[in-house]
């Protein structure tokens, strides 16, 4: 269901995106969204909803965007985060492709 935003929240998003473009040349979606959320706490809007608004506004201006380092915690990137937090199936599939065995016998079939 589409979320309706107040005029003040939309104005804040436009102003912050324009300011980021002028000063940095790139829009940090998560950082700006959190700033807008904190400035408008009384409206009780989730940061994820504000992120979608900031992303739409950034696209409207054709702005380059980035996601800060906190966004990496939501991704499954063991080479960045250190420990391998993939599930067992992903690990098994990855080991099969890196061992040179392209067939990947996931199902144990009798080959006679």
Phi, psi and omega in degrees: 000126180296139182265132175273132180251149178290162178297323181296317180295318178296318178298318178299318180297314179298314181296317182291321178295315179298318180296317178298320179296317181291320186271319185249336182082001181211150183252122175272100187303310185290317180297312179295322180297319179293320176300315181294319179298315180294325179289334183239045182300327183297336181280345176054055179251133180293148180299326180298322177292321179291326177301319180294323177294314180297322177296316179297317180296319179298320178293325178300321180272357182067033185277141170292143183236160175215161174242130185290180185296339178291338179291335181295334180293338179275349182260159179259078182240086183299330180290341178264317186273348179100273183291149181277104184254023177283160177282170186298323180296316177300318180297317181295316179296320179295318181293326179291321181285330181276343179275359179088357179270091183287343182287322177057079183285079178292323176260131180280095180259140175281123180252104182243000000 
